[in-house]
Amino acid sequence: MRQAWARFSSVSVSPFRTVFVGIVAMAMTLGAVGGTSAASSKYAAIVVDANTGKTLFSANADAPRYPASLTKMMTLYMLFEALDGGRLSLSSRVPFSAQAAAEPPTKLGVKAGNSITVETAIYSMVTKSANDSATAVAELLGGSQQKFARMMTAKARRLGMSGTTFQNAHGLPDSAQKTTARDMAVLGIALREHFPRYYKYFSARSFQYGRQRINGHNRLLGRIKGVDGIKTGYTRASGFNLASSVSDGNRSIVAVVMGGQSGRSRDAQMAELIKKYLPKASTRDSGPLIAMRGESPIAAIASAILPKRKAPTPDPRPDVIVALSEEEVLEAERQQMAEQETVVEETTAPIVQAYAEPAPRPKSAPRPKADVDPIRTSSTAPEGWAVQVASSPSAAEAEGFLAKTTKRAPKAVASASPFTVPFVKDGTTYYRARFGGFGSKTAAWDACAALKKKKISCYAVQQ
């Protein structure tokens, strides 16, 4: 811009040309302030009314984008969920493996073999966007970063984030890790609604780590009235990203800007969106917009937030039907759905309670990794042969079938792991209830035969 301005200003011009030069300079200045031109291939933005779910502004909101460190919003969601369920406390230790310690900056710099508290991990991800802390948390909750990424993707589906796939917990470059501006807005609202006790950490502008005061990257905190978080992000591939939560009186919005050309221009673009659209937000709170974890994913998000046309849902490991063809599977599922009343008498609140989060353990008691997620989803399901016992348009109902089947025929599924598999048919998402981990087709068929003796419809498939 300076070179262009120098060329214009170095020439003696007429009054008309002087006016023209002024207009050009003003346009260039406005472009720099707005920052993320709509012509940029990386640009996307959305503003959502956090009281009603109404989209107030949208630009490329459903186009795939790289999340960069906005990824850590989901890492923190998973961590808050573990805290909320009593599986961890703020004082629990987060160990750092060699892989976690070796992550590139930005990082906290913890050496392999050392550990930090959960609260320190939260602060480091919110403010410094520490990649090493994100990896350490992933390994603590998922056993490995790869498994944790599959858990993150599964959780995204349950929140209604149909255009998001995670490959890591920190957001460092990965061509397969994609999201959308709309999905990040959904996640921002979910963090506010589901974890009000822990959401306050997103407003931290700095924190004390040892003798060091670490400042955060979110420059809008303390500068723009009403901004209380959420997260910044940047990689060369993504550009400069920012998700912001803003409240002013009874009005509340969540806004996302992705693909900024610089941190300053991204912040300027966000400030403009807040100034323009916060006054247009509703003062009436219509209630929760994102379904809580125990509710049916079909009601996972208000229809006002969902895109009119859903993006395709990635499936990292599609089901391979071996025992039956796909047509036979669908026919078997229709028969199962007709017979399911003999398996589950009531599939509402009592079923959800059967898989409620475990009660907190004493600090001295070990926490097995299997306790991280009582019901697995397809992305974390055991490989090998499985036995399907039900299919339902409700995830809670599918989990209920698993609970009832275990209760009615415990010996038949004693060595198996329950999980659900989502699939879409005629525009509706259904959930297959399966027991997996059988080492052979014969073992799966034997288990199914035992279930049928209990009048439980089933069939064997290979994952």
C-alpha atoms as one frame of an Amber mdcrd trajectory, in Angstrom:
protein
   0.000   0.000   0.000   2.864   2.392   0.819   4.467   1.858  -2.618   1.173
   2.487  -4.392   0.583   5.625  -2.370   4.145   6.837  -3.075   3.618   6.519
  -6.836   0.393   8.511  -6.669   1.775  11.226  -4.323   5.034  11.784  -6.212
   3.256  13.110  -9.336   1.922  16.624  -9.729  -1.787  16.212 -10.363  -4.844
  18.252 -11.165  -7.553  18.914  -8.556  -9.673  16.193 -10.171  -6.826  13.716
  -9.948  -6.219  14.795  -6.358  -9.786  13.859  -5.510  -9.367  10.556  -7.362
  -6.168   9.799  -5.463  -7.935  10.499  -2.180 -10.725   8.087  -3.065  -8.248
   5.377  -4.022  -6.264   5.866  -0.820  -9.436   5.737   1.270 -10.524   2.527
  -0.442  -7.119   0.979   0.175  -7.235   2.035   3.823 -10.700   0.575   4.319
  -9.505  -2.604   2.713  -6.643  -2.782   5.197  -8.982  -2.200   8.129 -11.535
  -4.736   6.939  -8.548  -6.953   6.384 -10.058 -10.162   5.122 -11.382  -9.382
   1.696 -14.216 -11.543   0.446 -12.003 -12.226  -2.564  -9.548 -14.098  -0.343
  -9.820 -17.846  -0.889  -9.297 -18.396   2.855 -11.910 -15.951   4.094 -15.036
 -17.085   5.931 -17.114 -15.458   8.653 -20.348 -15.808  10.570 -22.210 -13.991
  13.338 -24.816 -15.953  15.309 -27.282 -14.592  17.825 -26.426 -16.648  20.923
 -29.939 -16.108  22.351 -31.926 -17.344  19.353 -29.506 -19.151  17.048 -30.338
 -16.803  14.175 -27.547 -16.157  11.694 -27.026 -12.384  11.571 -24.171 -12.427
   9.050 -22.645 -15.131   6.884 -19.845 -15.280   4.312 -18.565 -18.677   3.130
 -19.757 -19.989   6.499 -20.146 -23.592   5.302 -16.992 -23.729   3.173 -14.199
 -26.016   4.450 -11.403 -24.191   6.224  -8.366 -25.103   8.328  -9.141 -24.468
  12.010  -5.535 -23.927  13.188  -5.583 -23.351  16.954  -9.366 -23.007  17.035
  -8.952 -26.784  17.274  -8.114 -26.288  20.948 -11.706 -25.184  21.544 -12.706
 -28.829  21.081  -9.704 -30.078  23.081 -10.883 -27.868  25.929 -14.491 -28.992
  25.459 -13.371 -32.592  25.977 -11.295 -31.570  29.004 -14.196 -29.614  30.531
 -16.408 -32.659  29.994 -13.940 -34.813  31.940 -13.902 -32.226  34.734 -17.672
 -31.946  34.754 -18.012 -35.724  34.997 -15.574 -36.022  37.885 -12.986 -38.008
  35.946 -10.445 -35.239  36.540 -10.075 -32.272  38.859  -8.339 -28.941  38.287
  -5.473 -30.183  40.440  -5.060 -33.491  38.553  -1.666 -33.899  36.909  -1.187
 -33.901  33.137   1.992 -35.855  32.257   4.097 -34.853  29.258   5.373 -37.613
  26.989   8.350 -37.198  24.675   5.935 -36.536  21.820   4.088 -33.841  23.743
   7.321 -32.172  24.851   8.623 -32.199  21.270   5.680 -30.278  19.766   6.779
 -27.075  17.999   5.982 -23.593  19.350   3.933 -22.050  20.553   4.386 -24.218
  23.620   4.695 -24.097  27.374   8.060 -25.882  27.297   7.441 -28.691  29.771
  10.138 -31.373  29.629   9.291 -35.002  28.907   8.506 -36.862  32.119   7.313
 -33.755  33.937   3.702 -32.734  34.475   1.445 -29.747  35.084  -1.996 -29.383
  36.655  -5.149 -29.514  34.563  -5.795 -25.866  35.402  -2.365 -24.857  34.132
  -3.027 -26.830  30.944  -6.288 -24.926  30.475  -4.645 -21.538  30.984  -1.765
 -22.417  28.662  -4.107 -23.443  25.827  -6.441 -20.470  26.264  -3.741 -17.793
  26.455  -0.510 -19.058  24.916  -2.235 -21.638  22.676   0.315 -24.188  23.866
   0.652 -27.105  21.448   2.547 -29.273  23.933  -0.245 -28.927  26.507  -2.867
 -29.865  23.916  -0.993 -33.048  23.009  -0.483 -33.956  26.680  -4.217 -33.548
  27.354  -5.032 -35.634  24.275  -2.806 -38.453  25.494  -4.273 -38.257  28.999
  -7.893 -38.461  27.820  -7.541 -40.628  24.732  -4.438 -42.719  25.281  -2.895
 -41.287  22.104  -3.378 -38.157  20.059  -4.748 -40.217  17.149  -7.446 -41.835
  19.294  -8.263 -38.520  20.902  -8.706 -36.910  17.478 -11.272 -39.587  16.622
 -13.028 -38.846  19.914 -13.023 -35.139  19.014 -14.576 -35.828  15.630 -17.217
 -38.060  17.187 -18.049 -35.318  19.691 -18.277 -32.785  16.873 -20.910 -34.957
  15.192 -22.938 -35.125  18.396 -22.870 -31.338  18.637 -24.093 -30.982  15.051
 -20.717 -29.974  13.563 -21.205 -31.880  10.320 -18.380 -30.192   8.405 -15.560
 -30.812  10.894 -12.920 -33.544  11.036 -10.067 -33.488  13.531  -6.690 -35.183
  13.092  -4.892 -33.690  16.096  -5.599 -31.811  19.306  -3.536 -28.666  18.680
  -4.330 -27.474  15.168  -0.866 -27.675  13.653  -1.015 -28.192   9.861  -2.800
 -31.315   8.616  -4.494 -31.286   5.219  -7.276 -33.594   6.473  -8.185 -31.403
   9.457 -11.066 -29.220   8.299 -13.922 -27.244   9.777 -16.290 -24.414   8.867
 -16.973 -21.020  10.363 -20.491 -22.209  11.236 -19.169 -25.272  13.055 -16.806
 -23.138  15.105 -19.734 -20.897  16.071 -21.673 -23.989  17.135 -18.719 -25.098
  19.266 -18.372 -21.650  20.805 -22.026 -21.642  21.828 -21.740 -25.205  23.156
 -18.786 -24.243  25.349 -20.764 -21.361  26.839 -23.943 -23.339  27.384 -22.550
 -26.664  28.568 -19.702 -25.506  30.799 -20.518 -22.123  32.359 -18.329 -23.065
  35.326 -15.232 -23.468  33.139 -16.023 -21.078  30.310 -14.644 -18.211  32.434
 -11.114 -19.404  31.583 -11.562 -18.063  28.048 -11.609 -14.531  29.426  -8.086
 -14.893  30.870  -5.694 -12.359  29.342  -2.627 -13.787  31.087  -1.588 -16.279
  33.749   1.318 -16.913  36.070   3.474 -19.951  35.277   6.259 -20.296  37.827
   8.044 -16.951  37.823   6.827 -16.101  34.336   3.766 -14.026  33.444   2.401
 -15.380  30.144   0.225 -13.047  28.104  -2.555 -14.176  25.810  -3.024 -13.743
  22.040  -6.619 -12.468  22.066  -6.159  -8.714  21.682  -9.895  -7.953  21.765
 -10.178  -8.897  25.440 -10.263  -5.653  27.389 -10.387  -3.573  24.205 -13.855
  -4.295  22.836 -16.686  -3.945  25.342 -18.456  -7.209  26.056 -15.857  -9.580
  24.566 -15.304 -12.518  26.955 -13.331 -14.985  24.765 -12.945 -17.336  22.918
  -9.871 -18.305  20.836  -7.362 -17.190  18.227  -5.564 -19.333  15.663  -3.020
 -19.101  12.874  -1.127 -21.260  10.426   0.135 -20.276   6.999  -2.510 -22.467
   5.376  -5.405 -21.166   7.471  -4.596 -17.488   7.744  -5.535 -15.634  10.926
  -8.615 -17.050  12.674 -10.648 -15.746  15.594 -13.774 -16.920  17.409 -15.314
 -14.330  19.731 -18.091 -14.367  22.294 -19.678 -11.019  23.084 -22.362 -10.023
  25.569 -23.809  -6.562  26.152 -26.786  -6.370  28.466 -29.301  -8.955  27.296
 -27.786  -9.252  23.827 -25.237 -11.946  23.053 -23.471 -13.140  19.900 -20.783
 -15.583  18.844 -18.775 -14.518  15.810 -16.068 -16.265  13.797 -13.598 -14.815
  11.290 -11.310 -17.180   9.387  -8.572 -16.548   6.839  -7.472 -13.085   7.941
  -4.435 -11.644   6.198  -2.908 -10.471   9.482  -3.750 -10.503  13.144  -4.499
  -6.790  13.050  -6.807  -6.950  10.031  -8.589  -9.992  11.462  -9.182  -8.159
  14.737 -10.422  -5.106  12.827 -12.837  -7.261  10.838 -14.147  -8.840  14.039
 -14.561  -5.427  15.679 -16.596  -4.248  12.689 -18.848  -7.308  12.843 -19.416
  -6.843  16.580 -20.199  -3.148  16.174 -22.650  -3.779  13.346 -24.456  -6.931
  14.468 -24.502  -6.936  18.279 -27.160  -4.177  18.310 -29.258  -6.368  15.961
 -29.208  -9.382  18.282 -32.314 -10.328  20.244 -32.723  -9.348  23.876 -34.869
 -12.434  24.516 -33.198 -15.704  25.438 -34.973 -18.616  23.757 -33.143 -21.216
  25.849 -30.291 -23.652  25.111 -29.345 -23.896  21.439 -27.010 -26.892  21.591
 -28.344 -30.176  22.967 -26.651 -31.435  26.107 -24.583 -34.585  25.893 -27.369
 -36.917  27.026 -29.926 -35.673  24.524 -30.671 -36.958  21.045 -28.222 -35.616
  18.449 -31.186 -35.010  16.150 -31.949 -32.071  18.461 -28.252 -31.325  18.837
 -28.501 -27.804  17.494 -31.243 -25.344  16.722 -32.338 -25.455  13.091 -31.512
 -21.779  12.780 -27.817 -22.547  13.185 -27.656 -25.608  10.964 -26.849 -24.945
   7.290 -29.772 -25.494   4.939 -27.709 -28.097   3.152 -25.498 -30.193   5.375
 -21.910 -30.839   4.379 -21.071 -34.522   3.867 -20.011 -36.288   7.033 -16.525
 -37.781   6.722 -16.214 -41.407   7.804 -12.584 -42.377   8.492 -13.376 -46.084
   8.521 -16.618 -47.011   6.694 -18.424 -50.151   7.758 -17.616 -53.205   5.648
 -20.612 -55.503   5.725 -19.446 -59.077   5.347 -22.050 -61.273   6.970 -24.866
 -59.448   5.155 -25.159 -57.188   2.118 -26.096 -53.549   2.680 -29.629 -54.245
   1.464 -29.850 -57.162   3.876 -28.519 -54.970   6.676 -31.193 -52.340   6.049
 -33.876 -55.033   5.915 -32.540 -56.556   9.139 -32.613 -53.100  10.738 -36.244
 -52.623   9.702 -37.052 -55.936  11.337 -35.053 -54.978  14.428 -36.875 -51.669
  14.777 -40.178 -53.569  14.634 -38.957 -55.994  17.302 -37.239 -53.528  19.598
 -40.168 -53.251  22.004 -39.268 -56.746  23.222 -35.775 -55.537  24.094 -36.384
 -52.115  25.599 -39.605 -51.266  27.400 -38.719 -47.646  28.059 -36.001 -45.724
  26.224 -36.094 -42.193  27.598 -34.697 -40.894  30.895 -33.951 -44.261  32.572
 -31.754 -45.270  29.635 -29.733 -42.066  29.777 -29.239 -42.595  33.502 -27.844
 -46.051  32.807 -24.915 -44.337  31.094 -24.543 -41.269  33.272 -21.055 -40.015
  33.960 -19.323 -42.056  36.709 -19.176 -40.609  40.202 -15.902 -38.944  41.224
 -13.258 -41.311  42.567 -10.978 -40.617  45.486  -7.767 -38.989  44.317  -5.813
 -42.086  45.303  -7.907 -44.396  43.133  -6.612 -45.138  39.621  -8.649 -43.989
  36.647  -8.679 -46.596  33.880  -8.563 -45.291  30.329 -11.793 -47.106  29.521
 -13.538 -44.728  31.909 -13.016 -41.818  29.540 -16.092 -42.559  27.423 -18.605
 -45.229  28.575 -20.275 -45.521  25.148 -17.987 -45.485  22.169 -18.858 -44.104
  18.782 -17.889 -45.549  15.416 -14.692 -43.491  15.309 -13.414 -45.095  18.522
 -15.045 -48.503  18.110 -13.003 -51.710  18.367 -11.999 -53.277  15.083 -12.861
 -56.810  14.001 -16.268 -58.462  14.126 -19.324 -56.934  15.785 -22.898 -57.904
  16.597 -25.665 -55.388  15.893 -28.698 -55.495  18.155 -30.665 -52.392  17.185
 -30.959 -49.323  14.985 -32.658 -46.093  16.060 -32.953 -42.428  15.052 -32.020
 -41.570  18.644 -28.484 -42.018  19.959 -29.787 -42.232  23.533 -32.220 -44.956
  22.489 -29.460 -46.892  20.707 -27.340 -46.687  23.846 -30.362 -47.871  25.795
 -30.565 -51.013  23.701 -26.940 -51.706  24.506 -27.642 -51.285  28.218 -30.727
 -53.509  28.156 -28.990 -56.167  26.076 -26.089 -56.274  28.518 -28.537 -56.653
  31.372 -30.580 -59.410  29.696 -27.683 -61.419  28.249 -24.507 -60.509  30.175
 -22.629 -63.714  29.334 -23.156 -63.353  25.588 -21.493 -59.913  25.481 -19.167
 -60.203  28.484 -16.019 -59.857  26.378 -17.449 -57.275  23.950 -17.472 -53.472
  23.934 -20.679 -51.485  23.277 -20.623 -48.681  20.716 -22.840 -46.814  18.264
 -22.431 -46.156  14.529 -24.230 -43.170  12.947 -25.446 -43.402   9.348 -27.730
 -41.274   7.178 -30.732 -42.623   5.293 -33.268 -40.459   3.458 -31.910 -37.375
   5.182 -32.292 -38.793   8.696 -29.404 -39.808  10.964 -29.784 -43.246  12.545
 -27.601 -44.977  15.117 -26.624 -48.641  14.981 -26.199 -50.252  18.403 -23.386
 -52.792  18.304 -21.114 -54.907  20.475 -17.599 -55.119  19.052 -14.240 -56.684
  19.673 -15.004 -60.250  18.614 -11.861 -61.882  17.261 -13.538 -63.935  14.552
 -16.727 -64.391  12.593 -17.438 -67.568  14.539 -17.183 -65.740  17.880 -19.575
 -63.030  16.679 -22.060 -65.582  15.335 -21.917 -67.586  18.577 -22.643 -64.425
  20.571 -25.543 -63.589  18.265 -26.930 -67.123  18.660 -26.825 -66.700  22.440
 -28.641 -63.374  22.150 -31.353 -64.892  19.960 -32.016 -67.453  22.687 -32.946
 -64.441  24.805 -35.238 -63.285  21.975 -32.887 -60.438  21.039 -32.684 -59.800
  17.307 -29.114 -59.518  16.016 -26.692 -60.186  13.183 -22.917 -60.158  12.679
 -20.919 -57.591  10.694 -17.240 -56.880  10.241 -15.965 -53.400  11.114
